[in-house]
């Protein structure tokens, strides 16, 4: 397994952790439990951001620019649905 695949796997695992912590926070029954999940989620989001940043620096995770007209069309679509 090369470095790129390893980082992709780490990023996927970290995103999964974020998802689990978010659900744990939503379902928390007490403030203490909520605080624990929120703290874990914040830490996990920070790790996810670090992994993403390193991948982006190496060109392994690129973003695509979206044409402003497409953004405007989606905005119009969802604002008219309300």
C-alpha positions as CSV (number, residue, x, y, z in Angstrom):
1,X,0.0,0.0,0.0
2,X,1.5,3.3,-1.0
3,X,1.3,6.6,1.0
4,X,-1.6,7.9,-1.0
5,X,-3.8,4.9,-0.4
6,X,-2.8,4.9,3.3
7,X,-3.9,8.6,3.6
8,X,-7.1,7.9,1.7
9,X,-7.9,5.1,4.2
10,X,-7.1,7.3,7.2
11,X,-9.3,10.0,5.9
12,X,-12.2,7.6,5.3
13,X,-11.8,6.2,8.8
14,X,-11.6,9.6,10.4
15,X,-14.8,10.7,8.5
16,X,-16.5,7.6,9.9
17,X,-15.4,8.5,13.4
18,X,-16.8,12.0,12.9
19,X,-20.1,10.5,11.9
20,X,-20.3,8.3,14.9
21,X,-19.4,11.1,17.3
22,X,-22.0,13.3,15.7
23,X,-24.7,10.7,16.2
24,X,-23.6,10.1,19.7
25,X,-23.9,13.8,20.4
26,X,-27.4,14.0,18.9
27,X,-28.5,11.1,21.0
28,X,-26.9,12.2,24.2
29,X,-29.2,12.0,27.3
30,X,-27.1,14.2,29.6
31,X,-25.0,17.3,29.3
32,X,-21.9,15.3,30.5
33,X,-22.3,12.8,27.7
34,X,-23.0,15.5,25.2
35,X,-19.9,17.3,26.3
36,X,-17.8,14.1,25.9
37,X,-19.1,13.5,22.4
38,X,-18.7,17.1,21.4
39,X,-15.1,17.1,22.6
40,X,-14.4,13.9,20.7
41,X,-16.0,15.3,17.6
42,X,-13.9,18.4,17.7
43,X,-10.7,16.4,18.1
44,X,-11.8,14.1,15.3
45,X,-12.7,17.0,13.0
46,X,-9.2,18.5,13.6
47,X,-7.6,15.3,12.7
48,X,-9.7,15.0,9.6
49,X,-8.7,18.5,8.6
50,X,-5.0,17.7,9.1
51,X,-5.2,14.6,7.0
52,X,-7.1,16.5,4.3
53,X,-4.5,19.3,4.3
54,X,-1.6,17.0,3.9
55,X,-3.3,15.2,1.1
56,X,-4.2,18.4,-0.6
57,X,-0.6,19.7,-0.3
58,X,0.6,16.5,-2.1
59,X,-2.1,16.9,-4.8
60,X,-3.8,13.7,-3.7
61,X,-7.1,15.4,-2.9
62,X,-8.1,18.2,-5.2
63,X,-11.2,20.4,-5.3
64,X,-13.0,21.4,-8.4
65,X,-14.3,24.9,-8.9
66,X,-18.0,25.1,-9.6
67,X,-19.4,27.6,-12.1
68,X,-21.3,30.4,-10.3
69,X,-24.4,29.8,-12.5
70,X,-24.7,26.2,-11.2
71,X,-24.5,27.5,-7.6
72,X,-27.2,30.1,-8.4
73,X,-29.4,27.5,-10.1
74,X,-29.2,25.2,-7.0
75,X,-29.9,28.1,-4.7
76,X,-32.9,29.1,-6.7
77,X,-34.2,25.5,-6.8
78,X,-34.0,25.0,-3.0
79,X,-35.3,28.5,-2.1
80,X,-38.4,28.0,-4.3
81,X,-39.0,24.6,-2.7
82,X,-39.6,26.2,0.7
